[in-house]
Structure formats: structure tokens, C-alpha cells
Amino acid sequence: MTGWLQGRRALVVGAGSGIGRAVVDAFLSEGASVAILEKDEAKCQAVRDALPNVPVTCGDATTREANEAAVAATVDAFGGLDLLVNCVGIFDYYRGLSELDSEVLDEAFDEIFAVNVKSQLHSVKAALPALREADNASILLTESTSAYYPGRGGVLYVGSKFAVRGIVTSLAYELAPDIRVNGVAPGGTLNTDLRGLSSLGLHDRSLGSTPGREKELQARVPLAVALDGSDHAWSYVFLASDRSRGITGDVVHPDGGIAVKR
Ligand SMILES: NC(=O)c1ccc[n+]([C@@H]2O[C@H](COP(=O)([O-])OP(=O)(O)OC[C@H]3O[C@@H](n4cnc5c(N)ncnc54)[C@H](O)[C@@H]3O)[C@@H](O)[C@H]2O)c1
């Protein structure tokens, strides 16, 4: 343990698997106290079993009520809240607009923007009163390479991630100097459970189970690495820590070097 987050109190939203779950482990190993909000009952129970000292709120992060309950549980357990991380997400399996039936467009748009975008706003809104009470508070939202480039998601996913990027910029502007707001933009990731949209009949598909994913990820990026949540988690630790105290409205890109791809 190096203690980069010693004594800090964190809420991680969407922490039942993948990147969020890895952020929980990294934050704990760096000395933070961590609470979570997660929708999936089985994942909530798995976290309770593995980490009995982590307060778990089981609820839907697209709602005001669940986020307020999770913030209240965090403050109740730890006496305050310094760090908010949102890692929820769903995926559209690369569907282009021409492949989306007109009849499902409304529902698919509402579903992906509720989970990928609105949840981030509800998490921040619910956490703001507690974060304003804290010293050096920090918010971390999860973007993606899809917040910068086309092709690694469909039009709805890319659109939703560009929106998260905009929210990071806008909130960093709004909340300075009291609260820093930054993004992490992971590249394609191993060992996650990123689900498809229910409205497109894709909920049972999990991106992490795609056959050959490790080789495909390695082939995709200049550094030839296939990263998992534990790789990305250190970007969250850095941006949450006071080592990054001069950084807001910015983004770390743990993506194997997509920006320098030939
Ligand atoms: N997997 C990738 O390749 C990849 C790449 C770049 C960015 N991302 C982004 O990283 C983030 C985490 O994704 P992941 O790959 O770890 O997926 P994941 O599904 O393993 O993790 C997301 C967690 O959020 C939970 N969740 C989903 N909807 C929720 C809701 N409404 N309320 C509360 N919890 C909810 C899920 O149950 C899950 O535990 C997402 O924002 C995703 O878009 C993923």
C-alpha cells in the first residue's frame, strides 16, 4: 500500500464488475474508505461477501433516489464524502443509425442516454452537498475512446460518450475552484461485463465474453496491450489523489495509444 488516498472517503457508482469493481480494489489498497452503488442484485451480494466493510446500496443509478440513498449511506458510514466515481455503462454493439429500426430508436436512445449520461448527472447532483463540505473533493466520470473517435461503438454509444466528455468539461468549469472534475477514457477492456441495450434485445450479451477479445484488443492499439480494469484503476487513483491537484476538466486515456495509431 502506498497510501495515495489515505483517509479519503469515496463512492463508486457501477462497481459490481469490470472497471468500477477494479477501482474499488485500487482505492481500498491506497487507503480510501469506499462505498458503492450497483444495480445488479447478484453483484451487490458478491461485493458484500468479498468486502464486508464496503457499504453497498443496491439501486438504479439512473434515478435520483438511488444516488441520494448511496450518498447518504456513504456519509453515514464514513462521516463525509471526498471522491465520487461513476463507472456505469451499457453498449450498443456497434449499431449504425442505418441498422437501427425506426420503431426502436426512441427507446434505445432513452435507454443508453439514461444509463451512460443521466446517471452521471444524478450521481454528481446527489453528491454535491457532501462534496462541497469536503477538502479537495474530486469527481471522476468514465468516458471511453468512443468519446473521441468513431468505430469502437455505434452512433448511440459514441454519442452518449461524447456527452459525458462534455459534462466533464462543463462541470469542471462550474465547480472550480472547490471540486475538481476529470474523466478517464479507457480503451477496449478485458474481463468486464458491459451489457448490451435491452431495447435492442442485447441485454444478455456481455462485451467481456466476446471470443478472441484479448488478441483483438492487442491488435488494435500501438502498444499491443490488452488492458483490464485493474490497469485503468490507476488512472482513477491518480486523478482522485492530491498528486493531480492542479488538474481539472481533463482526461487520462488508458487506451494503448489510440491517438498515435498509424
Ligand atoms: N468494457 C470496455 O471495453 C470499455 C471501454 C471503454 C469504456 N468503458 C466504460 O467503462 C464503464 C464501465 O464499464 P465496464 O466495461 O466495466 O462494464 P461492467 O458492466 O462490467 O461495469 C458496469 C457496472 O455498472 C452496473 N450498472 C449498469 N447500469 C447500472 C445502473 N443503471 N445503476 C447502477 N449500476 C449499473 C453494472 O451492473 C456493472 O456492474 C462504462 O461507462 C463503459 O462505457 C468500457
Ligand as a Chemical Component Dictionary entry (heavy atoms), coordinates in Angstrom:
data_LIG
# 
_chem_comp.id                   LIG 
_chem_comp.type                 NON-POLYMER 
_chem_comp.pdbx_formal_charge   0 
_chem_comp.three_letter_code    LIG 
# 
loop_
_chem_comp_atom.comp_id 
_chem_comp_atom.atom_id 
_chem_comp_atom.alt_atom_id 
_chem_comp_atom.type_symbol 
_chem_comp_atom.charge 
_chem_comp_atom.model_Cartn_x 
_chem_comp_atom.model_Cartn_y 
_chem_comp_atom.model_Cartn_z 
_chem_comp_atom.pdbx_ordinal 
LIG N1  N1  N 0  -15.522 -2.597 -21.498 1  
LIG C1  C1  C 0  -14.915 -1.748 -22.322 2  
LIG O1  O1  O 0  -14.267 -2.168 -23.290 3  
LIG C2  C2  C 0  -14.995 -0.248 -22.054 4  
LIG C3  C3  C 0  -14.175 0.597  -22.800 5  
LIG C4  C4  C 0  -14.233 1.962  -22.590 6  
LIG C5  C5  C 0  -15.116 2.478  -21.662 7  
LIG N2  N2  N 1  -15.910 1.640  -20.948 8  
LIG C6  C6  C 0  -16.808 2.248  -19.983 9  
LIG O2  O2  O 0  -16.390 1.875  -18.686 10 
LIG C7  C7  C 0  -17.512 1.885  -17.798 11 
LIG C8  C8  C 0  -17.552 0.567  -17.059 12 
LIG O3  O3  O 0  -17.808 -0.453 -17.999 13 
LIG P1  P1  P 0  -17.304 -1.962 -17.810 14 
LIG O4  O4  O 0  -16.787 -2.368 -19.112 15 
LIG O5  O5  O -1 -16.514 -2.102 -16.591 16 
LIG O6  O6  O 0  -18.740 -2.704 -17.677 17 
LIG P2  P2  P 0  -19.405 -3.513 -16.496 18 
LIG O7  O7  O 0  -20.782 -3.839 -16.965 19 
LIG O8  O8  O 0  -18.528 -4.645 -16.087 20 
LIG O9  O9  O 0  -19.496 -2.452 -15.295 21 
LIG C9  C9  C 0  -20.561 -1.549 -15.179 22 
LIG C10 C10 C 0  -21.270 -1.785 -13.863 23 
LIG O10 O10 O 0  -22.344 -0.844 -13.764 24 
LIG C11 C11 C 0  -23.516 -1.541 -13.367 25 
LIG N3  N3  N 0  -24.673 -0.810 -13.857 26 
LIG C12 C12 C 0  -25.163 -0.752 -15.122 27 
LIG N4  N4  N 0  -26.248 0.025  -15.170 28 
LIG C13 C13 C 0  -26.445 0.479  -13.910 29 
LIG C14 C14 C 0  -27.408 1.314  -13.320 30 
LIG N5  N5  N 0  -28.403 1.852  -14.035 31 
LIG N6  N6  N 0  -27.319 1.572  -11.991 32 
LIG C15 C15 C 0  -26.313 1.052  -11.249 33 
LIG N7  N7  N 0  -25.378 0.242  -11.753 34 
LIG C16 C16 C 0  -25.448 -0.048 -13.066 35 
LIG C17 C17 C 0  -23.380 -2.917 -13.990 36 
LIG O11 O11 O 0  -24.216 -3.878 -13.345 37 
LIG C18 C18 C 0  -21.888 -3.188 -13.770 38 
LIG O12 O12 O 0  -21.648 -3.733 -12.511 39 
LIG C19 C19 C 0  -18.742 2.184  -18.672 40 
LIG O13 O13 O 0  -19.026 3.563  -18.614 41 
LIG C20 C20 C 0  -18.263 1.817  -20.070 42 
LIG O14 O14 O 0  -18.977 2.529  -21.065 43 
LIG C21 C21 C 0  -15.859 0.280  -21.103 44 
# 
loop_
_chem_comp_bond.comp_id 
_chem_comp_bond.atom_id_1 
_chem_comp_bond.atom_id_2 
_chem_comp_bond.value_order 
_chem_comp_bond.pdbx_ordinal 
LIG N1  C1  SING 1  
LIG C1  O1  DOUB 2  
LIG C1  C2  SING 3  
LIG C2  C3  SING 4  
LIG C2  C21 DOUB 5  
LIG C3  C4  DOUB 6  
LIG C4  C5  SING 7  
LIG C5  N2  DOUB 8  
LIG N2  C6  SING 9  
LIG N2  C21 SING 10 
LIG C6  O2  SING 11 
LIG C6  C20 SING 12 
LIG O2  C7  SING 13 
LIG C7  C8  SING 14 
LIG C7  C19 SING 15 
LIG C8  O3  SING 16 
LIG O3  P1  SING 17 
LIG P1  O4  DOUB 18 
LIG P1  O5  SING 19 
LIG P1  O6  SING 20 
LIG O6  P2  SING 21 
LIG P2  O7  DOUB 22 
LIG P2  O8  SING 23 
LIG P2  O9  SING 24 
LIG O9  C9  SING 25 
LIG C9  C10 SING 26 
LIG C10 O10 SING 27 
LIG C10 C18 SING 28 
LIG O10 C11 SING 29 
LIG C11 N3  SING 30 
LIG C11 C17 SING 31 
LIG N3  C12 SING 32 
LIG N3  C16 SING 33 
LIG C12 N4  DOUB 34 
LIG N4  C13 SING 35 
LIG C13 C14 SING 36 
LIG C13 C16 DOUB 37 
LIG C14 N5  SING 38 
LIG C14 N6  DOUB 39 
LIG N6  C15 SING 40 
LIG C15 N7  DOUB 41 
LIG N7  C16 SING 42 
LIG C17 O11 SING 43 
LIG C17 C18 SING 44 
LIG C18 O12 SING 45 
LIG C19 O13 SING 46 
LIG C19 C20 SING 47 
LIG C20 O14 SING 48 
# 
